[in-house]
Structure formats: C-alpha cells, structure tokens
Amino acid sequence: MRVALFVTCVNDALYPRTGIAVVRLLERLGVTVDFPAAQSCCGQPQYNTGYRHEAEPLMRRTAEAFAGYPYVVTPSGSCAAMIREHYPRMGRKAAGEGRGTSLAEAADSLAPRVYELSEFLVDVLGVTDVGAYFPHTVTYHPSCHGLRALGLGDRPRRLLAAVRGLELVELPGAEECCGFGGTFAVKNPDVSAAMGADKTGSAAATGAEVLCGADNSCLAHLEGLLRRAGTPLRAVHLAEILAATEEEPLS
Amino acid sequence: MTGTHLGMPAFPEAAREAVRDGVLRANLRHATHTIRDKRARAVAELADWDRLRAAGKAVKDHTLRHLDRYLLQLEAAVTAAGGTVHWAADADEANRIVTGLVLATGEREVVKVKSMATQEIGLNEALEAAGIAAYETDLAELIVQLGHDRPSHILVPAIHRNRAEIRDIFRTEMGRWGRPAPEALGDDPRELAEAARLHLREKFLRAKVAVSGANFMVAETGTMVVLESEGNGRMCLTLPETLISVVGVEKVVPTFRDLEIFLQTLPRSSTAERMNPYTTMWTGLGPSRGADGDGPTAFHLVLLDNGRTDTLADEVGRQALRCIRCSACLNVCPVYERAGGHAYGSVYPGPIGAILSPQLRGTSSEIDASLPYASTLCGACYEVCPVAIDIPEVLLHLRERVAQGGPVTRDGIRVTLRPAHGHTAERAAMRAARLLLDHPGALRAGMRLLARARRLRPRRLPGPGRAWTDTRELPAVPAESFRDWWTRERGNPQ
C-alpha cells in the first residue's frame, strides 16, 4: 500500500521527530510512504482567526499536492479536521460568492481521503498492536479536534494499550480542552495558560512519566508550561511512542 | 441591545482579572463541574436524546423559517384570549412600552420574575428612570440586585457568589429594600432561602403589577410558558392584577404539542432535572375567563425584535436564534469556567453569548469584536447543545466578519461591513504567513535560517509572541526540518 504523508507545517518546522516516527512506523507495517514536496500548511491558522480568503490558496495547494493518493495520512487531528470539516465548507462558500466550483470540487475530492494517524492504523490497516515497545507510564490527552470533530474515540488509547511495556493511566478530565486553541493561546493568554496549567496539573498528578497526545500544537503549549514550571513530565506525540521498539527506542 | 455593557474592555483584559481572582475561580469551578456532571447523567437517562435534540432543532428551524406567519398567529391567539400584543423593534421601544403600561396603572413598583429579555433591554434601569421600582424575585436575581452586581450566568445569575458572600449581602442590603434579614443570619442555605422567602412574600402580596419573560409562546393557543425552580415566577404570574411579559420573537413555537420536546430537553440541559419544579402555562386573562378567579385582569405581551430579524437574515448566524437559554454550553465551557460571566460584557455570557451578542449588537464595539475569539473552538458547547447549535461554526463565521468584513443585515438593510479596527497588523501577519507557506522553497530557506540561529533562541519573544513566552517555554528549534531529513535520507521528494 502506498500513502502520502501530510506532515503539517508545525511538525515540519518544529517537530520533525513526529514525521520521522510516522515514516518509520508505517514502513515497519509494510506501507510505502510518499512525501509530496508541494505540500505546505493546511491554512488552519488563517481560517480559524477569520482570514478565510488567506486560507483559500493554501487549501488549493494542499488539494493539488495530494491529488491522486487514495490515502493521505497526517499525525494531527486538528489539521485532519480542518480538511475534512472545513475545506468543504470553504469550497461551498467560495461557490456561493460566485467564484466558481473548482475549490468546492478540490475540497470534496480531498476530504474523504484524509486520515489522522490513529484512524489510518485502526480503520484502514486494521491493527491495534503495531509492535511497539515503550516501558514507561503514559497518560493520554485527547485533543479536541480529534475527539469531537473527527470522533477518534478510543482508537489512540487502544493503540497505546497494546504497546509492550507501556502502562496507561487515565487522565482525569481528559476530554477538557488544554487551552491551546491556535491563536487563542496568544489572543487570550491568561485563560489559555490557566486551562493549560489545570491540564498539566492533572497529568502530573497521575504519576505518569509521559503525557501523550496526537497533536503537536497542543503538546507544544503543554510542554511549554511543563518546562517553565520545571515539571519532569515529558510531552510526547503518539507517533513517537508507536514507532519506538527495543532496537530503536525513543531517545 | 442596551448600552449597559458597552465600553467594557475586550474579553482578554476582562478575563485576565477573573483568572487572577482565586475565590471567583473556585466558585465557578465548583458550580460548573457539579452541574456538568449532573447534566450528563440526566441526559444519559433518555435513550432517545439524539432524536429529541434533532426534533428540537427541526421545530425551531421550521418556526424561524416561517416566523412572520407564526407571530401573526400568536398575536391573534393572544388577542382572542383577552391579552394585548405590542411590537417592539428595539430596546428603547420596548422600554417605552413597558414603562407607559406601568405608569398607566398608577403603580410605582413592580415585581419581576427572572427574564433574560428584560435584562437585555435594561428594563430595570429604564423603569427606575421613570420613578418605578422593580423588584427581582428569583433568588439568584435578588442576590445580584441586592449586591448592586450584574448577573454572570444565564440560569444561575449569582453563580460567582458563595454562601458567605450572599449572607453578607442579605445582612447589609435587605433592610434598605423591604423586610430586613434576621439579625443572626448564618450562611446555611436553608436560612438564606428562608430570609429571601420572607423578604419576597411581602413584595408579592403588595404588588399590583408584574413583569415577566417567557421560555416559550405557543402560536396556536397564545399560551405563555414559564419554567422555573422556585415558584416565585408563578406568584408573579398569578397574584398581581396586571401582567406585562417581554418576549423575544424567537421564543414562539407553532403548537402546544411542540412543548413535549422542550419540556424534556430544557430541564435536563439546564438544571439536570427530569422536570423543572414549576411549569406555568398561561393563556389570556384570569377572573374573566377562569373559574377559579386566579390571575391578572390585564395581560400585555411585548414582542421584542432588538436585532433578531437581522440575525435571522444571516444564514450561518441565524442558528443562534434556536437557543432555548438552557446554559449547558456555559457550564461545559472551559473558557467560561476560568473567565466568568462578567468578562463577556453581555447579559448572554459563555459560548452562546459569544455568538449571540455580536449578532444582536453588531461587532463595532471592542468587546463585541473580541467575543468571537473568546473560545478555543473545542466543540464541547456544540456537543451539549439541546438544539444542536454549531457554536464553533458561528464563531468562525463571526471571526471572519471581524477580521475581513463582509455582508450583514442591520435594521433590515443589507450592508457590507469593513474589517474591525485594530486588525491591521494581524492581517499583515496572516498574509505574510500565507505567502511564505504558499512558497515551500522560501519556507524551507526560512526554516534553515531558523535552524542555524537556534542557539540564539530568546527566552522572551517581543510583540504578540510575548503572550506565549510570559507563561510558556518556546519549543526548541530542531537542527533539521522534516523536509531536509527526508531529502537527506530519501532524496528529493516528488
């Protein structure tokens, strides 16, 4: 099977480890991974801040970059939700504004082919045990877009529970937002930090060594708070844990 | 809407104060988490919740689509039952009508049952200016009124107060408005409720005029429906001689049968009860029609627009008019939990306030322009909404209105809004980011520059980035981007 990796701009620039982990994981499972070079940002920062027109060229670029791939896999619930939920809306709005149907067609063509990593593993490949080894106590924060917009359910937790050596502890109030919210973190910094501090506080109280999530943006916010507070808890992307083996442990 | 809250600082500044108030945060956290958990249990009891939710949405959408027809039907039914219908285009007109009606009775005081619509138009202030005293009779509203405070929640207006604060308010303020609180009043809920009961009873028995809102108005019968927990509303509706009800035009439902849906979804969503303790249904006049002699001899219904038909003209934003004011979205919202209701600068706080207020009032004030951004778009509000208002969708729609401008209906006229002030720098940054992101070659070069300068990474960023570094560390810049790793390992990408 051949899939296209949509690595997302945040992972490309700041968390290449996540992209590398996805490549290693998928290849270990027998999947051929392509990295279409024309890809960039999905346009979510612009769209979510109210700049729909600035997001449109990025939507067109994304749709063109992944044309022809039956599966597009991304390690971000938030970017997957942007494409699946909002691209079709943007396409319809552009058509409604009399700017033709090509954006709508591009959006409708791409949306059903985009999979968040855990969805792709569980639904398409049909695996929950991906052969990973990670001898640590882990707690999982389900980011809002994955949880509510995509309806990932317990897929990430099932994948984690099948990792050898891993002890999964439940995060109290897991379904509550961490307070990142894209530009919310900058526009409403006090509320954002208060929400994040409650989240990292609950995570630390579980006694886990690792706070796992499936969105590097939320993790960047939480990790930033943990490091500023000097908490030893580490924030790690789901892909890195699933990619770790005895031979190639997570560094 | 009333100007009471306008001139408020934007949401981020107002929220900052609230976040730093430890007592307020503890009060809010305790109250919202308690009701949140209870609501989830009450909703889980119904196997057909999703169908009730869809039915409620469908009834509301149908009514809004044919609002003109149902309002005329309502007017005819209320008139046939002996009531008088008044139409108010805005807050000023509604206040003028109500004030005139009260003055015509010769009375100078009214009792009120909790009503969002009368708060929205600032009726108490308008009555006061005309020399009329308005007494709130809902316990929480009484606390707010005695405390010279503002409500901070749709359903629990005094949610931001704890028992000790309430005792202090009762002790110092009750005597100035009527029967004083007992000398040794403690902070036991039973004692506090009894003090309020005795204080209010005097008002109910004396009042000749009452002012109410309504949860629903039934078009086919002209029936007014008020749901409440304490029975004070029923006293307001039945004891005085004149009843004046101010009701938003979106409160109409077509048939009596439609209530079947909302009488199940509203109590479970709001107070987590299977049924609210008091449901009062009132059609027309009392003694002249009823055998038991209860109820007012004059009934006036003031149908309030105040921005609602303009909102109805917006095809994304109009879903906010489905709201049945249950406040489930407030109780589940993590932003509301930290910021509190006052930070929203509106009688409608929380997620629903963030989409309703900027539509009813427009986005020209600082507070209204900031409200669509008072959310992380986490979607919890949409998940709990009993009429399935996609609040995140409307927030995004309104953000676009603020940031980019666009078509909007004001006083029935289609106009094109220009972007709100203060977004110039942000717009330039968004545009620059888009240009960079749309040129992967330039983006890659930029990442390499960043990687080379990674050791110079500052602990504090200037400008908007400071908001991040004030409380959080910045992520470390990696030595190599993913794109460069791929090229080094796999050769050039396709």
Chai-1 contact restraints between the chains, C-beta under 6 A:
chainA,res_idxA,chainB,res_idxB,connection_type,confidence,min_distance_angstrom,max_distance_angstrom,comment,restraint_id
A,V7,B,F482,contact,1.0,0.0,6.0,A-B,restraint_1
A,D12,B,S481,contact,1.0,0.0,6.0,A-B,restraint_2
A,D12,B,F482,contact,1.0,0.0,6.0,A-B,restraint_3
A,D12,B,R483,contact,1.0,0.0,6.0,A-B,restraint_4
A,A13,B,M447,contact,1.0,0.0,6.0,A-B,restraint_5
A,A13,B,S481,contact,1.0,0.0,6.0,A-B,restraint_6
A,L14,B,P475,contact,1.0,0.0,6.0,A-B,restraint_7
A,P16,B,P478,contact,1.0,0.0,6.0,A-B,restraint_8
A,P16,B,S481,contact,1.0,0.0,6.0,A-B,restraint_9
A,P16,B,F482,contact,1.0,0.0,6.0,A-B,restraint_10
A,P16,B,W485,contact,1.0,0.0,6.0,A-B,restraint_11
A,G19,B,F482,contact,1.0,0.0,6.0,A-B,restraint_12
A,F35,B,W486,contact,1.0,0.0,6.0,A-B,restraint_13
A,F35,B,P493,contact,1.0,0.0,6.0,A-B,restraint_14
A,P36,B,Q494,contact,1.0,0.0,6.0,A-B,restraint_15
A,A37,B,P493,contact,1.0,0.0,6.0,A-B,restraint_16
A,S40,B,L437,contact,1.0,0.0,6.0,A-B,restraint_17
A,S40,B,P440,contact,1.0,0.0,6.0,A-B,restraint_18
A,C41,B,L437,contact,1.0,0.0,6.0,A-B,restraint_19
A,Q46,B,M430,contact,1.0,0.0,6.0,A-B,restraint_20
A,Q46,B,R434,contact,1.0,0.0,6.0,A-B,restraint_21
A,G50,B,R399,contact,1.0,0.0,6.0,A-B,restraint_22
A,G50,B,E400,contact,1.0,0.0,6.0,A-B,restraint_23
A,G50,B,V402,contact,1.0,0.0,6.0,A-B,restraint_24
A,G50,B,A403,contact,1.0,0.0,6.0,A-B,restraint_25
A,Y51,B,A403,contact,1.0,0.0,6.0,A-B,restraint_26
A,Y51,B,M430,contact,1.0,0.0,6.0,A-B,restraint_27
A,R52,B,E400,contact,1.0,0.0,6.0,A-B,restraint_28
A,E54,B,M430,contact,1.0,0.0,6.0,A-B,restraint_29
A,E54,B,R431,contact,1.0,0.0,6.0,A-B,restraint_30
A,E54,B,R434,contact,1.0,0.0,6.0,A-B,restraint_31
A,P57,B,D438,contact,1.0,0.0,6.0,A-B,restraint_32
A,L58,B,L437,contact,1.0,0.0,6.0,A-B,restraint_33
A,C144,B,C378,contact,1.0,0.0,6.0,A-B,restraint_34
A,C144,B,G379,contact,1.0,0.0,6.0,A-B,restraint_35
A,R148,B,G379,contact,1.0,0.0,6.0,A-B,restraint_36
A,E176,B,P334,contact,1.0,0.0,6.0,A-B,restraint_37
A,C177,B,P334,contact,1.0,0.0,6.0,A-B,restraint_38
A,C177,B,T376,contact,1.0,0.0,6.0,A-B,restraint_39
A,C177,B,C378,contact,1.0,0.0,6.0,A-B,restraint_40
A,G181,B,T376,contact,1.0,0.0,6.0,A-B,restraint_41
A,F184,B,T376,contact,1.0,0.0,6.0,A-B,restraint_42
A,V186,B,P464,contact,1.0,0.0,6.0,A-B,restraint_43
A,V186,B,A467,contact,1.0,0.0,6.0,A-B,restraint_44
A,K187,B,Y373,contact,1.0,0.0,6.0,A-B,restraint_45
A,N188,B,P12,contact,1.0,0.0,6.0,A-B,restraint_46
A,P189,B,A467,contact,1.0,0.0,6.0,A-B,restraint_47
A,D190,B,R16,contact,1.0,0.0,6.0,A-B,restraint_48
A,D190,B,V19,contact,1.0,0.0,6.0,A-B,restraint_49
A,V191,B,A15,contact,1.0,0.0,6.0,A-B,restraint_50
A,V191,B,V19,contact,1.0,0.0,6.0,A-B,restraint_51
A,V191,B,V335,contact,1.0,0.0,6.0,A-B,restraint_52
A,V191,B,R338,contact,1.0,0.0,6.0,A-B,restraint_53
A,V191,B,A339,contact,1.0,0.0,6.0,A-B,restraint_54
A,A193,B,T471,contact,1.0,0.0,6.0,A-B,restraint_55
A,A194,B,V19,contact,1.0,0.0,6.0,A-B,restraint_56
A,A194,B,R338,contact,1.0,0.0,6.0,A-B,restraint_57
A,M195,B,P334,contact,1.0,0.0,6.0,A-B,restraint_58
A,A220,B,P475,contact,1.0,0.0,6.0,A-B,restraint_59
A,G224,B,R472,contact,1.0,0.0,6.0,A-B,restraint_60
A,G224,B,E473,contact,1.0,0.0,6.0,A-B,restraint_61
A,L225,B,R472,contact,1.0,0.0,6.0,A-B,restraint_62
A,R227,B,E473,contact,1.0,0.0,6.0,A-B,restraint_63
A,R228,B,R472,contact,1.0,0.0,6.0,A-B,restraint_64
A,R228,B,E473,contact,1.0,0.0,6.0,A-B,restraint_65
